[in-house]
């Protein structure tokens, strides 16, 4: 009997997958159920789940992947995943394993043409708007950014509100807007890019967007929306709950519509993903578990708990993402967001030194809005700096 049990015990220890998530402890019952289901279907594999606070995720991950004993599967954001891929710290994933996913999402995760991560779930901002103020202004609902310029004077004159507070100096917001016009960091000084920056400069100089637009973030934009000082606010559906709780009167006047687009007409989205460290001891088992976490059943169950968007193709076709009660704003936003994932190409792609690039572009946006130099001169300087960084 002892001879029989010893190898089995050793085998289970040898096949223990260390799995890290970011701030998922609130969904422990779901996570534990998925782990239990996987282990019952794969009795030779055990999962050890560790939830890491969001604020510590990058620091702890960087230390672990450079060690000789990293976790086998880690939940990260694409920006930091790309940084780890850049440092040669991640395992390359064979694309033959990606058939269950939205193809454009997979393409967005590639770094230098290679895949080092798998998507877990997505979000795609919608346009949250004050239908009462829009009606008072008699303005049409905007579809593209250019439409904001046409309706901003009407809104300001008839309601006193600003059309929106575009947080174009926060993180990669401006680069994501530029992506909707076919502009990347590598052609940041193109005539098309100059036109987009000048568009926001014009809104700023005419007083159609708040002066604080040069520094403020989506948090301040939310505050202004709840105070009915702006009409349009682009954000994830989760912000609807904040508006409902903190500004119930504004919520009564709130509706949702598709995200405002650019010239190419595609929609923006964000991801959380999984990576497998190059030094992980159980790469094959970790990949198997990642694919299990993102199968149809598990994606739909997580979506119903969290209101995130599935990245599994079959899950995105589920009735959950197609039907909604007109009076249920969260459900309406979910269906709009899911539909947006059908048109996301070309997606915004993370580059080498992305955080530094974001800072350069955001500083440029501030200089342009404040008229520190001509738009072309500012962007030429950014272009030189970015291309120098990429050449290193």
DRENGU-17155 format. One record per residue: x negated, y, z negated of N, C-alpha, C in turn; residue in three letters; chain; residue number from 0. Coordinates in pm, whole numbers. Each point is the difference from the previous one (the first is absolute). Example, Ala and Ser with C-alpha at 12.3 -4.5 7.8 and 13.67 -1.06 7.14 Angstrom:
! DRENGU-17155
> -1319	-569	-780	89	119	0	-90	120	0	ALA	A	0
> 35	105	72	-82	119	-6	77	109	-73	SER	A	1
***
This chain:
! DRENGU-17155
> -83	-121	0	83	121	0	-86	126	0	UNK	A	0
> -102	2	-82	-92	114	-8	-69	22	134	UNK	A	1
> -40	-112	63	-69	8	129	91	64	104	UNK	A	2
> 130	-25	-11	95	53	97	27	150	-22	UNK	A	3
> 16	43	-127	40	138	-26	-114	100	12	UNK	A	4
> -122	-40	-31	-111	96	3	-18	69	134	UNK	A	5
> -4	-72	113	-16	67	129	116	94	31	UNK	A	6
> 123	-39	-39	115	85	28	-14	132	-75	UNK	A	7
> -38	-4	-127	-19	121	-80	-108	89	61	UNK	A	8
> -110	-63	39	-111	76	56	41	64	132	UNK	A	9
> 76	-74	79	45	50	130	87	124	-17	UNK	A	10
> 90	-3	-99	88	115	-19	-80	122	-44	UNK	A	11
> -102	-19	-84	-85	111	-41	-78	55	118	UNK	A	12
> -51	-90	83	-78	41	116	84	76	101	UNK	A	13
> 132	-20	-3	88	65	96	91	103	-68	UNK	A	14
> -53	68	-100	74	106	-66	-24	132	74	UNK	A	15
> 106	54	57	-8	126	73	17	116	-97	UNK	A	16
> -96	90	-2	11	121	-81	64	106	89	UNK	A	17
> 115	49	-41	81	90	82	25	130	-75	UNK	A	18
> -45	112	59	19	131	-61	108	80	74	UNK	A	19
> 88	64	-77	96	94	59	-19	137	-64	UNK	A	20
> 62	101	62	-4	136	-52	137	39	-55	UNK	A	21
> 8	17	-131	118	53	-67	128	-75	39	UNK	A	22
> -4	-132	-8	118	-81	32	60	-67	-123	UNK	A	23
> -44	41	-119	46	-69	-122	150	15	-24	UNK	A	24
> 60	109	52	145	17	-15	78	-109	73	UNK	A	25
> -66	-65	94	66	-105	79	-56	-138	-33	UNK	A	26
> -40	-14	-127	-59	-126	-46	90	-121	24	UNK	A	27
> 132	9	-24	84	-119	25	-8	-45	146	UNK	A	28
> 3	96	91	-12	-34	143	-136	-62	29	UNK	A	29
> -107	65	-46	-135	-49	28	-20	-141	-57	UNK	A	30
> 46	-20	-123	-17	-132	-63	79	-108	73	UNK	A	31
> 118	37	50	81	-95	76	-71	-40	130	UNK	A	32
> -53	99	72	-70	-28	126	-121	-90	-26	UNK	A	33
> -74	31	-106	-117	-81	-35	41	-143	-32	UNK	A	34
> 106	-14	-78	49	-134	-37	44	-78	124	UNK	A	35
> 71	67	91	45	-65	124	-120	-46	84	UNK	A	36
> -99	87	10	-119	-34	79	-74	-119	-60	UNK	A	37
> -16	2	-133	-72	-108	-67	75	-133	12	UNK	A	38
> 132	7	-1	77	-125	13	-14	-59	139	UNK	A	39
> -16	88	100	-18	-47	138	-146	-35	30	UNK	A	40
> -90	54	-83	-144	-24	18	-60	-40	-134	UNK	A	41
> 30	-122	-49	-42	-40	-135	-151	-2	-22	UNK	A	42
> -77	1	109	-146	0	-14	-55	142	-23	UNK	A	43
> 88	103	7	-44	139	-16	71	63	-119	UNK	A	44
> -75	71	-82	55	77	-111	-25	149	25	UNK	A	45
> 94	83	-41	-13	146	17	-15	66	-137	UNK	A	46
> -104	80	-16	-16	81	-121	23	145	41	UNK	A	47
> 114	54	-43	40	136	39	-46	102	-103	UNK	A	48
> -66	104	47	-45	111	-86	51	130	61	UNK	A	49
> 77	75	-77	51	130	48	-91	111	-49	UNK	A	50
> -46	83	93	-96	107	-31	71	135	6	UNK	A	51
> -23	89	-98	59	134	8	-45	71	128	UNK	A	52
> 91	74	61	-30	66	128	-125	87	-9	UNK	A	53
> -14	72	-111	-113	94	-16	-135	-71	-6	UNK	A	54
> 0	-129	-36	-126	-74	-12	-28	-91	119	UNK	A	55
> 97	-8	92	-10	-97	108	-128	8	82	UNK	A	56
> -32	120	49	-117	13	89	-130	-26	-74	UNK	A	57
> -11	56	-119	-124	-16	-78	-25	-146	-34	UNK	A	58
> 104	-68	-48	-17	-141	-40	-22	-90	123	UNK	A	59
> 69	33	109	-16	-81	121	-142	13	56	UNK	A	60
> -50	122	5	-136	22	54	-102	-78	-81	UNK	A	61
> 12	6	-132	-94	-74	-86	12	-150	22	UNK	A	62
> 124	-48	17	21	-145	11	-47	-57	134	UNK	A	63
> 27	72	111	-36	-56	131	-151	-4	22	UNK	A	64
> -71	81	-75	-147	0	13	-64	-101	-95	UNK	A	65
> 82	-60	-86	-52	-100	-94	-1	-138	68	UNK	A	66
> -49	-99	-72	-1	-136	54	128	-75	-29	UNK	A	67
> 92	62	-75	123	-69	-36	122	91	12	UNK	A	68
> 30	44	123	114	91	19	132	-75	-2	UNK	A	69
> 113	72	-12	130	-65	16	9	-59	142	UNK	A	70
> 95	-88	21	15	-60	132	93	80	90	UNK	A	71
> 95	68	-62	97	78	77	30	128	-78	UNK	A	72
> -10	115	69	18	129	-67	100	86	78	UNK	A	73
> 91	61	-73	97	95	57	-60	140	-3	UNK	A	74
> -16	62	118	-61	133	11	78	86	99	UNK	A	75
> -44	125	17	53	83	108	-96	-6	119	UNK	A	76
> 47	27	121	-85	-13	119	-124	88	0	UNK	A	77
> 8	121	-58	-117	89	-2	-117	-65	-73	UNK	A	78
> 29	-52	-120	-109	-61	-78	-42	-133	61	UNK	A	79
> 94	-71	59	-34	-125	70	-99	27	113	UNK	A	80
> 26	109	74	-90	36	112	-140	35	-52	UNK	A	81
> -6	65	-115	-130	33	-60	-77	-128	-35	UNK	A	82
> 70	-98	-54	-65	-127	-35	-42	-76	127	UNK	A	83
> 83	8	104	-36	-64	128	-125	67	58	UNK	A	84
> -5	130	-13	-115	78	48	-128	-45	-72	UNK	A	85
> 13	-39	-124	-117	-43	-79	-29	-149	16	UNK	A	86
> 77	-68	84	-23	-142	24	38	-88	-116	UNK	A	87
> 98	44	-81	36	-72	-122	123	-88	16	UNK	A	88
> 63	0	121	125	-74	17	-12	-113	101	UNK	A	89
> 83	-99	-20	9	-118	88	85	36	122	UNK	A	90
> -48	-34	118	77	26	122	111	-104	16	UNK	A	91
> 121	47	27	117	-88	11	30	-29	147	UNK	A	92
> 18	-127	30	32	-43	135	141	47	37	UNK	A	93
> 10	68	113	131	53	42	103	-108	30	UNK	A	94
> -45	-122	19	95	-110	24	94	-21	-118	UNK	A	95
> -38	54	-118	83	-16	-120	102	112	-16	UNK	A	96
> 7	92	97	81	120	-21	134	0	76	UNK	A	97
> 42	-115	49	121	-7	83	127	45	-69	UNK	A	98
> 5	-8	-134	123	36	-70	17	150	-21	UNK	A	99
> -104	77	38	2	143	-29	33	87	122	UNK	A	100
> 46	121	-28	16	104	101	-138	25	63	UNK	A	101
> -10	-15	132	-129	7	69	-66	137	-12	UNK	A	102
> 80	106	9	-57	135	-9	-59	27	-138	UNK	A	103
> 62	-59	-103	-53	16	-135	-135	-71	-12	UNK	A	104
> -9	-119	57	-128	-73	0	-107	82	72	UNK	A	105
> 35	56	114	-98	82	75	-46	121	-80	UNK	A	106
> 90	56	-79	-36	118	-81	-103	-34	-107	UNK	A	107
> -6	-127	-40	-91	-41	-107	-140	-35	50	UNK	A	108
> -16	-9	130	-131	-41	53	-107	107	-24	UNK	A	109
> -119	-48	-28	-114	90	-17	-107	-44	99	UNK	A	110
> -37	91	89	-94	-33	109	46	-123	80	UNK	A	111
> 132	-6	21	56	-108	81	16	-133	-71	UNK	A	112
> -38	-6	-127	10	-125	-76	98	16	-116	UNK	A	113
> 59	-112	-40	102	2	-106	-60	-49	-132	UNK	A	114
> 8	86	-101	-55	-35	-132	108	4	-109	UNK	A	115
> 125	18	39	106	4	-100	132	-45	62	UNK	A	116
> 93	-34	-86	137	-35	41	97	94	-70	UNK	A	117
> 106	44	68	96	90	-66	85	-74	-102	UNK	A	118
> 43	71	-104	91	-57	-99	137	66	12	UNK	A	119
> 1	134	-7	126	71	17	-28	140	54	UNK	A	120
> 104	63	53	-16	131	64	99	100	-57	UNK	A	121
> -27	128	27	97	107	-22	-6	90	123	UNK	A	122
> 107	66	30	4	94	112	90	116	-41	UNK	A	123
> -58	119	-8	74	117	-49	122	29	88	UNK	A	124
> 103	53	-63	118	49	71	9	150	-22	UNK	A	125
> 89	64	72	25	142	-22	116	14	-97	UNK	A	126
> -31	47	-120	102	29	-100	40	147	21	UNK	A	127
> 128	27	13	37	139	29	127	42	-72	UNK	A	128
> 11	133	-17	115	60	-67	105	33	106	UNK	A	129
> 103	-85	8	100	18	106	85	126	-21	UNK	A	130
> 14	44	-126	75	123	-28	-72	121	58	UNK	A	131
> -133	10	-26	-78	113	52	-10	-6	152	UNK	A	132
> -14	-120	53	-9	-15	145	130	46	66	UNK	A	133
> 111	-35	-60	130	41	53	18	151	-8	UNK	A	134
> -41	59	-113	10	145	-17	-81	75	104	UNK	A	135
> -114	-56	36	-88	67	96	46	-20	144	UNK	A	136
> 89	-99	21	50	-36	134	-114	-45	93	UNK	A	137
> -106	-52	-62	-115	-48	78	19	-147	35	UNK	A	138
> -64	-41	107	5	-141	42	-102	-83	-77	UNK	A	139
> 31	-126	-17	-92	-92	-67	-126	-16	85	UNK	A	140
> -119	21	-58	-124	-13	78	-35	-146	27	UNK	A	141
> -59	-24	116	-49	-133	36	-152	3	3	UNK	A	142
> -56	104	62	-145	15	11	-44	122	-81	UNK	A	143
> -130	7	-29	-53	113	-78	30	133	68	UNK	A	144
> -5	2	133	26	123	73	139	56	-29	UNK	A	145
> 93	-88	-33	137	45	-29	7	86	-126	UNK	A	146
> -93	-23	-93	0	76	-125	-21	149	27	UNK	A	147
> -85	29	98	-29	139	34	124	71	54	UNK	A	148
> 84	-77	70	120	59	60	107	29	-105	UNK	A	149
> 11	-88	-101	108	17	-97	-42	74	-127	UNK	A	150
> -131	15	-22	-48	64	-123	55	141	-19	UNK	A	151
> 5	85	106	55	136	-20	146	-2	-42	UNK	A	152
> 79	-89	61	141	-12	-36	16	-37	-147	UNK	A	153
> -77	-98	-41	9	-49	-139	-39	110	-97	UNK	A	154
> -109	70	29	-48	106	-90	100	115	-8	UNK	A	155
> 54	40	115	90	115	5	134	-29	-66	UNK	A	156
> 51	-122	16	135	-29	-47	7	-66	-138	UNK	A	157
> -113	-57	-46	1	-67	-131	-106	51	-96	UNK	A	158
> -104	66	54	-110	45	-84	-102	-109	-29	UNK	A	159
> 29	-121	45	-90	-113	-25	-104	-12	111	UNK	A	160
> -108	-69	-31	-100	-33	100	42	-128	72	UNK	A	161
> -48	-17	121	35	-121	75	-59	-124	-69	UNK	A	162
> -125	9	-45	-63	-110	-74	-132	47	-59	UNK	A	163
> -58	-81	-86	-136	24	-48	-83	-118	51	UNK	A	164
> -72	19	111	-79	-111	54	-132	-12	-76	UNK	A	165
> -17	-108	-71	-122	-14	-83	-118	-41	88	UNK	A	166
> -38	90	92	-101	-33	102	-144	5	-51	UNK	A	167
> -17	36	-127	-136	-2	-55	-13	-107	-108	UNK	A	168
> 89	-99	4	-2	-108	-99	-39	-132	67	UNK	A	169
> -104	-63	-51	-45	-131	48	-14	-1	153	UNK	A	170
> 65	-96	68	-14	-9	146	125	48	74	UNK	A	171
> 80	85	-66	126	44	61	-21	65	136	UNK	A	172
> -94	94	9	-21	71	127	-47	-95	109	UNK	A	173
> -87	-91	-35	-49	-96	100	113	-91	48	UNK	A	174
> 93	-33	-86	113	-83	40	94	77	93	UNK	A	175
> 15	129	-26	81	83	91	-70	9	136	UNK	A	176
> -130	24	-2	-77	8	125	9	-129	80	UNK	A	177
> 3	-113	-72	11	-130	67	127	-9	85	UNK	A	178
> 103	73	-42	126	1	76	-10	79	130	UNK	A	179
> -116	63	18	-27	76	124	-120	-58	75	UNK	A	180
> -41	-121	-41	-112	-63	69	-136	56	-39	UNK	A	181
> -5	69	-114	-126	59	-46	-56	-81	-116	UNK	A	182
> -128	-32	4	-67	-68	-111	-111	90	-53	UNK	A	183
> -65	-45	-105	-111	78	-55	-113	16	102	UNK	A	184
> -9	-92	94	-110	4	98	25	99	115	UNK	A	185
> 125	48	14	24	107	98	77	115	-66	UNK	A	186
> -42	29	-122	67	98	-86	-4	141	59	UNK	A	187
> -94	27	93	-10	134	57	60	8	141	UNK	A	188
> 83	-99	36	64	0	133	105	110	8	UNK	A	189
> 38	35	122	101	104	20	133	-39	-66	UNK	A	190
> 32	-129	3	123	-49	-63	-5	22	-152	UNK	A	191
> -116	-27	-59	-17	19	-144	12	148	-36	UNK	A	192
> -61	86	78	7	144	-22	147	45	2	UNK	A	193
> 76	-55	94	142	36	13	79	-39	-126	UNK	A	194
> -28	-120	-55	73	-46	-119	-36	85	-122	UNK	A	195
> -129	28	-18	-40	85	-113	59	140	13	UNK	A	196
> -1	53	122	54	135	22	150	4	-24	UNK	A	197
> 67	-111	24	144	-9	-26	28	22	-149	UNK	A	198
> -76	-67	-86	18	17	-145	-46	139	-45	UNK	A	199
> -105	50	64	-48	136	-32	109	103	30	UNK	A	200
> 70	-20	112	107	91	39	115	-3	-102	UNK	A	201
> 38	-121	-43	104	-13	-102	-41	71	-129	UNK	A	202
> -128	-14	-34	-53	57	-123	-2	153	6	UNK	A	203
> -51	52	112	-14	145	12	135	71	7	UNK	A	204
> 100	-69	55	134	61	10	83	-19	-127	UNK	A	205
> -57	-71	-97	69	-18	-128	111	-102	3	UNK	A	206
> -5	-94	97	103	-103	9	-32	-124	-83	UNK	A	207
> -126	-13	-43	-38	-100	-99	-64	75	-117	UNK	A	208
> 9	-51	-122	-51	73	-116	-151	27	7	UNK	A	209
> -41	110	-60	-143	35	-5	-81	-109	-71	UNK	A	210
> 66	-71	-93	-69	-105	-74	-31	-123	86	UNK	A	211
> 44	2	124	-25	-113	90	-149	-27	21	UNK	A	212
> -83	99	-29	-145	-19	19	-61	-90	-106	UNK	A	213
> 71	-19	-111	-59	-82	-108	93	-105	-58	UNK	A	214
> 130	19	11	91	-84	-78	25	-138	62	UNK	A	215
> 39	-93	-87	17	-140	38	148	-37	9	UNK	A	216
> 25	-128	27	139	-45	11	76	12	-132	UNK	A	217
> -72	4	-112	66	16	-130	65	139	-10	UNK	A	218
> -77	102	44	57	135	-1	111	13	105	UNK	A	219
> -17	-70	113	105	0	103	129	-59	-57	UNK	A	220
> -13	-105	-79	116	-61	-64	68	99	-95	UNK	A	221
> -80	71	-78	55	100	-93	77	107	76	UNK	A	222
> -57	46	111	66	104	80	129	-55	64	UNK	A	223
> -4	-126	39	121	-58	59	110	-10	-105	UNK	A	224
> -35	-46	-118	100	-14	-106	57	135	-41	UNK	A	225
> -82	106	14	46	136	-33	71	67	118	UNK	A	226
> 20	-77	109	65	48	123	-73	119	62	UNK	A	227
> -134	-2	-10	-82	105	61	-53	-42	137	UNK	A	228
> 9	-129	31	-34	-50	133	113	-93	46	UNK	A	229
> 16	-11	132	111	-80	53	-44	-143	30	UNK	A	230
> -122	-17	52	-48	-132	41	-119	-44	-82	UNK	A	231
> 1	-129	-35	-107	-59	-82	-26	-140	51	UNK	A	232
> -120	-24	52	-33	-133	53	-67	-82	-110	UNK	A	233
> 62	-113	-33	-53	-82	-109	63	-139	6	UNK	A	234
> -53	-89	-83	54	-135	-9	136	0	-67	UNK	A	235
> 76	-105	25	136	-11	-56	1	4	-152	UNK	A	236
> -112	-39	-63	-6	-2	-147	19	139	-61	UNK	A	237
> -27	106	80	15	137	-51	148	36	-19	UNK	A	238
> 89	-74	66	142	27	-17	44	-20	-144	UNK	A	239
> -55	-101	-65	35	-25	-141	-46	115	-89	UNK	A	240
> -117	56	30	-52	113	-79	93	121	15	UNK	A	241
> 45	23	125	91	112	24	133	-23	-73	UNK	A	242
> 50	-122	7	127	-33	-64	-6	20	-151	UNK	A	243
> -111	-39	-60	-15	9	-146	-28	141	-47	UNK	A	244
> -81	74	76	-47	131	-45	76	119	56	UNK	A	245
> 69	-20	113	76	111	59	129	-56	61	UNK	A	246
> 93	-45	-84	122	-65	49	82	87	96	UNK	A	247
> 1	132	-21	78	87	90	-63	4	139	UNK	A	248
> -134	1	5	-69	-4	129	23	-134	67	UNK	A	249
> 1	-105	-80	20	-135	54	136	-11	70	UNK	A	250
> 101	67	-53	133	-3	61	0	59	140	UNK	A	251
> -97	91	24	-10	64	133	-106	-66	87	UNK	A	252
> -54	-113	-46	-112	-64	69	46	-108	97	UNK	A	253
> -70	-6	112	19	-109	96	-138	-39	52	UNK	A	254
> -6	-106	76	-128	-47	55	12	-22	151	UNK	A	255
> -112	17	69	-7	-16	144	-138	-56	34	UNK	A	256
> -21	-41	124	-134	-50	38	-109	105	-20	UNK	A	257
> -118	-49	-15	-120	82	-17	-18	95	119	UNK	A	258
> -49	119	-26	-29	95	108	-122	-50	77	UNK	A	259
> 9	2	131	-106	-58	83	-77	109	75	UNK	A	260
> -98	-46	77	-78	90	84	23	-33	147	UNK	A	261
> -96	36	81	14	-17	145	14	-146	43	UNK	A	262
> -69	-91	-70	2	-142	39	124	-74	-48	UNK	A	263
> 71	59	-94	127	-58	-44	-10	-118	-95	UNK	A	264
> -122	-34	-45	-10	-114	-91	15	47	-145	UNK	A	265
> 24	-96	-89	21	30	-141	-122	-40	-82	UNK	A	266
> -16	69	-110	-112	-26	-89	42	-100	-107	UNK	A	267
> -97	-71	-57	29	-97	-105	-124	-18	-87	UNK	A	268
> 20	-60	-115	-111	-31	-91	11	-145	-42	UNK	A	269
> -114	-58	-39	-4	-142	-35	-69	-23	-133	UNK	A	270
> 32	-114	-59	-86	-62	-100	-37	-136	59	UNK	A	271
> -122	-43	-25	-46	-122	68	-80	-91	-93	UNK	A	272
> -38	-114	54	-83	-98	-71	-136	-10	70	UNK	A	273
> -105	-15	-81	-133	-29	55	-58	-121	-73	UNK	A	274
> -91	-68	69	-72	-113	-57	-149	36	0	UNK	A	275
> -61	16	-116	-142	35	-5	-87	-104	71	UNK	A	276
> -107	46	62	-90	-89	72	-60	-105	-93	UNK	A	277
> -20	38	-127	-61	-92	-96	102	-83	-78	UNK	A	278
> 126	10	38	104	-79	-68	-27	-149	18	UNK	A	279
> 30	-77	-101	-29	-144	3	111	-82	68	UNK	A	280
> 119	58	11	113	-77	54	71	78	110	UNK	A	281
> -72	30	105	54	84	108	120	-66	68	UNK	A	282
> -11	-127	32	107	-70	72	128	-4	-84	UNK	A	283
> -15	-31	-129	115	-9	-89	61	140	-23	UNK	A	284
> -87	101	-9	47	137	-19	82	46	120	UNK	A	285
> -46	-34	119	73	35	122	136	-69	3	UNK	A	286
> 2	-125	-40	125	-76	-3	100	65	-96	UNK	A	287
> -48	44	-115	87	64	-98	50	136	51	UNK	A	288
> -87	77	66	40	130	56	111	-18	103	UNK	A	289
> -12	-103	82	103	-27	101	131	-46	-64	UNK	A	290
> -12	-67	-114	119	-43	-75	70	122	-61	UNK	A	291
> -76	91	-56	55	122	-59	75	84	103	UNK	A	292
> -41	-13	126	58	84	105	91	-78	94	UNK	A	293
> 47	-117	-44	96	-72	84	138	66	-10	UNK	A	294
> 91	-42	82	133	62	9	70	8	-137	UNK	A	295
> 9	-112	-68	75	-6	-126	-59	92	-106	UNK	A	296
> -131	-5	-16	-64	78	-105	1	150	32	UNK	A	297
> -8	34	128	6	141	39	138	60	-28	UNK	A	298
> 104	-75	36	137	50	-21	28	15	-149	UNK	A	299
> -44	-97	-78	24	7	-145	-70	122	-61	UNK	A	300
> -126	25	40	-73	115	-51	66	131	46	UNK	A	301
> 45	3	124	65	120	54	125	36	-79	UNK	A	302
> 77	-100	-38	124	25	-74	-27	49	-143	UNK	A	303
> -116	-36	-51	-39	45	-134	-59	140	0	UNK	A	304
> -69	36	108	-81	121	0	40	103	105	UNK	A	305
> 77	-41	99	40	87	112	-117	34	92	UNK	A	306
> -105	-81	-3	-110	20	96	41	-60	135	UNK	A	307
> -82	20	101	26	-57	131	-82	-128	16	UNK	A	308
> 64	-103	50	-71	-124	31	-94	22	118	UNK	A	309
> -103	-82	8	-89	3	117	14	-130	79	UNK	A	310
> 79	-91	-53	29	-126	68	106	28	108	UNK	A	311
> -27	-42	123	90	30	113	142	-49	-24	UNK	A	312
> 13	-124	-46	132	-57	-22	75	74	-110	UNK	A	313
> -72	37	-105	61	72	-111	53	136	46	UNK	A	314
> -72	67	88	42	131	49	129	-8	83	UNK	A	315
> 32	-120	48	123	-19	77	116	-43	-88	UNK	A	316
> -24	-13	-130	104	-42	-94	109	107	-12	UNK	A	317
> 120	-43	-35	114	92	-17	-30	109	-103	UNK	A	318
> -87	-31	-94	-39	96	-104	-53	129	61	UNK	A	319
> -63	-11	116	-57	117	67	88	51	114	UNK	A	320
> 123	-48	7	87	41	110	131	64	-45	UNK	A	321
> 52	-42	-112	131	48	-45	-12	87	-125	UNK	A	322
> 84	102	-6	4	83	-121	134	72	-10	UNK	A	323
> 35	33	-122	119	80	-27	-40	147	18	UNK	A	324
> 77	75	74	-32	141	30	-20	82	-128	UNK	A	325
> 62	-44	-110	-13	74	-126	-122	-42	-81	UNK	A	326
> -72	-101	46	-118	-50	-71	-125	54	71	UNK	A	327
> -52	112	-50	-113	66	66	-126	-86	2	UNK	A	328
> -24	-73	-110	-119	-86	-5	6	-107	109	UNK	A	329
> 117	-60	16	17	-104	102	-13	59	139	UNK	A	330
> 57	119	20	-11	67	130	-147	31	33	UNK	A	331
> -73	48	-99	-143	30	19	-79	-127	32	UNK	A	332
> 36	-108	-66	-68	-128	24	19	-46	144	UNK	A	333
> 122	9	50	28	-44	137	-71	90	101	UNK	A	334
> 1	130	-24	-71	94	89	-149	-32	0	UNK	A	335
> -57	-19	-119	-144	-30	-11	-37	-128	73	UNK	A	336
> 81	-103	-17	-28	-128	66	3	14	152	UNK	A	337
> 95	77	50	9	23	144	-124	75	51	UNK	A	338
> -54	87	-85	-118	77	40	-122	-90	23	UNK	A	339
> -5	-113	-69	-114	-91	18	-3	-64	139	UNK	A	340
> 108	17	75	4	-54	136	-71	92	99	UNK	A	341
> -31	122	-45	-68	95	89	-109	73	-78	UNK	A	342
> -113	-66	-19	-109	56	-81	-132	8	76	UNK	A	343
> 5	-30	129	-124	-1	78	-11	127	85	UNK	A	344
> -120	64	3	-123	-42	-67	1	36	-148	UNK	A	345
> -36	-95	-85	0	27	-144	-120	83	-42	UNK	A	346
> 14	69	-112	-114	70	-58	-97	-104	-54	UNK	A	347
> -128	13	35	-99	-100	-43	-107	64	-88	UNK	A	348
> -32	-69	-108	-104	46	-91	-137	-12	66	UNK	A	349
> -84	99	-23	-135	0	57	-107	-8	-109	UNK	A	350
> -120	-18	42	-114	8	-91	-2	139	-65	UNK	A	351
> -30	4	-130	-6	127	-75	134	76	5	UNK	A	352
> 110	-74	-9	132	62	16	27	110	-103	UNK	A	353
> -36	-20	-124	28	102	-102	-74	130	29	UNK	A	354
> -124	-12	46	-78	119	34	61	70	121	UNK	A	355
> 48	-80	96	65	57	119	127	74	-42	UNK	A	356
> 79	-60	-90	122	66	-48	-32	136	-59	UNK	A	357
> -105	6	-80	-39	126	-65	-38	105	104	UNK	A	358
> -77	-40	101	-40	93	107	122	56	74	UNK	A	359
> 93	-89	34	118	41	75	91	88	-85	UNK	A	360
> 15	-33	-128	86	79	-89	-57	138	-25	UNK	A	361
> -132	8	-14	-66	131	-15	19	82	126	UNK	A	362
> -10	-67	115	20	69	129	143	55	9	UNK	A	363
> 98	-79	-45	140	46	4	18	126	-85	UNK	A	364
> -65	3	-116	8	118	-86	-63	122	68	UNK	A	365
> -117	-20	59	-69	110	68	82	55	117	UNK	A	366
> 65	-90	73	79	40	117	126	76	-45	UNK	A	367
> 71	-53	-98	120	69	-48	-32	138	-58	UNK	A	368
> -116	11	-64	-40	126	-61	-76	90	97	UNK	A	369
> -10	-45	127	-61	78	108	-146	38	-29	UNK	A	370
> -76	-95	-54	-141	25	-32	-87	5	126	UNK	A	371
> 46	-65	105	-72	-2	128	100	-48	106	UNK	A	372
> -42	1	126	91	-52	102	19	-150	-22	UNK	A	373
> 115	-50	39	29	-143	-18	-105	-86	70	UNK	A	374
> -36	37	121	-96	-79	78	-136	-1	-69	UNK	A	375
> -44	112	-53	-131	7	-67	-2	-88	-125	UNK	A	376
> 108	6	-77	9	-83	-121	-5	-148	37	UNK	A	377
> 78	-38	102	7	-142	38	-127	-48	69	UNK	A	378
> -69	88	69	-130	-38	60	-99	-37	-110	UNK	A	379
> 2	76	-108	-89	-27	-113	34	-134	-65	UNK	A	380
> 129	-27	-18	44	-128	-57	-39	-115	92	UNK	A	381
> 17	20	130	-34	-103	99	-147	-40	-11	UNK	A	382
> -87	99	-9	-144	-27	-12	-31	-79	-126	UNK	A	383
> 61	38	-111	-27	-66	-128	51	-145	0	UNK	A	384
> 119	-20	54	58	-135	3	-82	-93	88	UNK	A	385
> -36	48	118	-77	-86	92	-140	-27	-52	UNK	A	386
> -55	93	-75	-130	-23	-64	12	-110	-106	UNK	A	387
> 109	4	-79	24	-101	-102	17	-139	63	UNK	A	388
> 75	-5	111	26	-129	64	-125	-61	62	UNK	A	389
> -96	88	36	-124	-47	64	-98	-57	-100	UNK	A	390
> 14	37	-127	-94	-45	-105	7	-151	-21	UNK	A	391
***
